[in-house]
Amino acid sequence: MADLEQQPTPGPLDADGFRRAGHALVDWIADYRATIAARPVAQLPEPGAVRAMLPPRAPERGEPIDAILADLDRVVMPGIVHWQHPGWFAYFPANSSFESILGELASAGLGVQGMLWSTSPACTEVETHVLDWLVHALGLPERFLSTSAGGGVLQDTASSAALVALVAARERATGFASDARGLAAAGAPLVAYTSDQAHSSIEKAVRLAGLGKEHLRLVEVDATGALRADALRAAVERDLAAGLRPAFVSATIGTTGVNAIDPVDEIAAICREFGLWLHVDAAMSGTAALCEELRFVNAGAEHADSWCFNPHKWMPVNFDCDVLWVADRAALVRALSVLPEYLRNAATESGRVIDYRDWQVPLGRRFRALKLWFTLRSFGLEGLRALVRSHVAMAHGLAERVRACPRLSLVVEPRLNLVALAHVDGDEATQRLIDAVNADGRFFVSHCRFHGRLVLRVSVGALATRDADVRAVGDAIVAEAMR
Ligand SMILES: *Cc1c(COP(=O)(O)O)cnc(C)c1O
């Protein structure tokens, strides 16, 4: 681009100023990451302490960018929880690799909107293509490929994916009526099903899609936390007998609490029998399917109407990045398409292009596929598989130590990268364990409740986590338990 004529930029930074500040910011990020292990993982300031450092009104006069950059250290850092820390074992990994950051920066730099193919063809085509790559990379069914009747789309989050899947399911179940008269003619209220371990986003989707919270069934789970297919069948039959219309099931691969895996095959059989839409929420654990030996997470995927996972969790693509695949894109597009005059264009009319605005709630969309493309290419599938395998091996190593400790018990057998454990003396002892492990700032673990019992969760999956970090958190857990 150097031989093109240089244009002055209206704004405080000209191109050279941006170059200089950009380099400084990249240096700052690189330094932060290089020294992150020395910081306490999660040390919270007093509520209001961050705001107290900010002036009450926005500045009238523009400030130098250097002053703003300096305030990253002064104002922002004291209120940062270090999700990229090697001792990050809480909630779920939210990996933000350098490679994905570069893709994010390129996306912001281009600043394009990709709501239509014609508003930036590369934005659509790179996305479609990379999501086809991922179907192959994860060993998912061919019906999710863009070359079949289905296809993939990037959403911001698994919550949005569940919402659009449910709206498509609702429209399919009501003959794509889309108006109050149509919905009324469709008759009985629709009912959605998921397990009592499912993510809260499913309930939110049910409320947003207008089914009504009273038409969500939280089906009971077995000892491992997996949805009981017999209980699902009983619930569906009960609702049918009561004159309601079962319409949607969300199965979870890797529940938020203890990483349970629902029996998608058995659930799919029920969905087929009763004509229900099957959505699979594999937000964190879908990434495991990169590895052939972990493809049990894909069991039943060939029967799913929609399937989603978050590269922004275990796969090192920075937030936000959720992939939603559907088996029948026509259902999704019919449910969500609204075409105002100002968006009419020849490419759309030709039917030869994808317009992703019809696959999501917002109209506008950024070039989110770039960070996925950067990450997939720079790690390579081999590199990503090695990462997943290392995390699973580290988690299993930790589980071995828990098994060997007489004061600890595994709440469920870990299958992937999450170790769920408890103190044998009960909840108070488990709480003391959690507090002690988190006390010195080297690690951060979180908790959940499972079948009434308090659980200490060690979620292994941060990009920076090494074997020594997992051994160290294991030392801390065992030492405290034996005290
Ligand atoms: C994290 C998670 C979600 C929510 O993800 P968002 O992308 O933040 O909406 C949903 N389901 C499961 C199983 C999760 O682990």
The ligand as an SDF file (V2000), in Angstrom:
LIG
                    3D

 15 15  0  0  0  0  0  0  0  0999 V2000
  -20.1120  -20.4800   28.5880 C   0  0  0  0  0  0  0  0  0  0  0  0
  -21.3100  -21.2540   28.2390 C   0  0  0  0  0  0  0  0  0  0  0  0
  -22.4460  -20.6410   27.7020 C   0  0  0  0  0  0  0  0  0  0  0  0
  -22.5810  -19.1590   27.5370 C   0  0  0  0  0  0  0  0  0  0  0  0
  -21.6860  -18.6980   26.6420 O   0  0  0  0  0  0  0  0  0  0  0  0
  -21.7880  -17.2250   26.0400 P   0  0  0  0  0  0  0  0  0  0  0  0
  -21.0310  -17.4200   24.7710 O   0  0  0  0  0  0  0  0  0  0  0  0
  -21.1190  -16.3350   27.0000 O   0  0  0  0  0  0  0  0  0  0  0  0
  -23.1940  -16.9080   25.8280 O   0  0  0  0  0  0  0  0  0  0  0  0
  -23.5140  -21.4330   27.3430 C   0  0  0  0  0  0  0  0  0  0  0  0
  -23.4720  -22.7490   27.5090 N   0  0  0  0  0  0  0  0  0  0  0  0
  -22.4040  -23.3890   28.0210 C   0  0  0  0  0  0  0  0  0  0  0  0
  -22.4230  -24.8670   28.1650 C   0  0  0  0  0  0  0  0  0  0  0  0
  -21.2820  -22.6620   28.3970 C   0  0  0  0  0  0  0  0  0  0  0  0
  -20.1950  -23.2870   28.8780 O   0  0  0  0  0  0  0  0  0  0  0  0
  1  2  1  0
  2  3  1  0
  2 14  2  0
  3  4  1  0
  3 10  2  0
  4  5  1  0
  5  6  1  0
  6  7  2  0
  6  8  1  0
  6  9  1  0
 10 11  1  0
 11 12  2  0
 12 13  1  0
 12 14  1  0
 14 15  1  0
M  END
$$$$
